[in-house]
Amino acid sequence: MAVPDDRKKEFDFLHDFIQKAVPKLKPYFASNMIGYGSFYYLDSKKQKKDWPIISLANQKNYISIYVCTVVEDKAAAEKYKKELGKLSKGVTCIRFKKIEEINLETLKIVLRLAEKKPGVAGATIVDK
């Protein structure tokens, strides 16, 4: 995966940070991202899909961390959006340009929640 020179330091920092926060989730290449751990769910056609619990991706204008976990019927990125920092968030996506925009202690909490209980709102989680 190509990461521009101006983001490589932050990307490498986050890769190390994720591995230290959730060491049981082994990294692997997943759909042009680095995936950490995986879970299985049934898609809309009831077919079993394998997906990363956490993913780190370089986008054109920012870095994204995708976190697949549900806390009190909300994606963790949504539940902790105020505590995560002044950055852009989607349902499972945390987007930022600079590492300083993220509250790393809150990010660690969100990552550990995903490790314990992976999932996506509305999806049926199944065993391997």
C-alpha angles and dihedrals in degrees: 000000000000116000119183116245092245090060101034095092093051093042091051090047091053093046089054092042092053093047091051093045095049107018094167091065104083117213122240139158110273125174096326091315136088107255124201117204122331143233135195127235139165115254124214090280090052091249118143113249130190114216137171116260089214128014133188117204138177111222129187095263105015148007119264131204113194114201119189109201135110123221118185091342093309132097108258092239088059096043093051098034096120093047095046094069141248099321140111119272136189126187095285098000131095111193127189143151100210130035089228089071091068128080096223095197091057091044089055090053091051093048092051091049088055091050091054098041117016119187150111125246110263095012124117108233114216137184121261 
